[in-house]
């Protein structure tokens, strides 16, 4: 049987997998950044035990990645930073996704037990 802390960490992993694989490849342009950030956060926050999600899509990175023929690019981990807080049975897990050596890594920032 998993501890509450282990289950909270598992829940965080599920939410990151869902966020990344649901939204990777979504067309994004400078004019759609804010609405996409909101849609991503609100979609993941609907999942059980998710306390909060913050998505920051970097406009400068999007602009640099745009194929000017099409005026948009596809969303990838290199264009965004994400933070999540999960609360499972009073155990709060803090996580984030950032670029590390050119790869989007999801990491556990902290586990706060009651």
N, C-alpha and C positions, 0 to 999 in steps of 0.2 A: 504494500500500500504506500502510495506517495505521501510525503508530508505536504502541508499547506504551502510551504515555500517552494517545494518542487513543482507542485501543481500550478502555482502562480507563474513560475518561470516557463512551464510548458505552455500555458495560456498566452504568454507574451510571444513565444515562438510561433504559435498558430496565427496570431494576429499579424506578425511581420510577414509571414509567408503569404497570407491572404492579401495584404496590402501590396507587396511587391509583385506578386504574380498576377494579381487582378489588374493592376494599373500599368505595369511595364509595357511599353509599346503604344500607349495612348498618345495620340497626336497632341502636341503642346506648342503654343506660340506665346509671345509676350502678352498678348491680349487675353489669353485663357489661363494664365498662371494662377491667379487668385481663385477663380472659380474651381479649378482642378484641385488646388490645395484643400479648399473647403469640402468638395465632394469626397475626396479621399479620406479626410479626417472624419467626416460625418458617417461615412459607410463603415469604417472600422470601429468607431465608437458604438455602433449599434450591437456589436458582438458582446456576448456575456463577459462580465468581469472587466471590461475595458473602461477605465476611469477617464482617460483623456488621450488624445492624439494631436500632435503638432506636426504639420508638414510644411516645410519651407522649400519651395522650388526656386532656385537661383536664376533670376532673370538674365544675368550676364552670361551664365553658362548656357542657358537656352538660346540666347541670341548668337553665341559663338557656334552652336551646334546646328543652327538652321540651315537647311538647304534652300538658298534664296530663290530657287526656282519654284518651290512649293510654299514658302513662308511659314513653315512649321518644322518641328523635329519630333522624334519619338521619345517619350519619357523613359529615362534610364536612371539607375541609381546614382550615376555621376552628376545628375542635375539637381539632386535634392538631399536634404537632411530630414530625418524623422525622429521624433521622440514620442514614447508611449509610457503611460502609467497604467498598470494593471492592479486591481484590488481583488484578491481572492481570500475570502474568510479572514479579512483583517490584515493579511500580508500584502504589502504594497511593493510592487516590483517596478523599477525604473529602467527603461531601455532606450537605446538610440541606434540609429543607422547613420553612419558617415563613411566617407571614402577613405580607405586605407590602402596605400600602395596601388592606387588605380582600381580598387575593387570595393563595392558597397558591402560593408560588414555590419551586421546587426550585433549589438553587444549589450550585455547586462551591466547596468551602471550601479545598481544597488538593490538590496532586498531589505525592506524594513518590516520587521515582525513586531506584533503588539507586545 
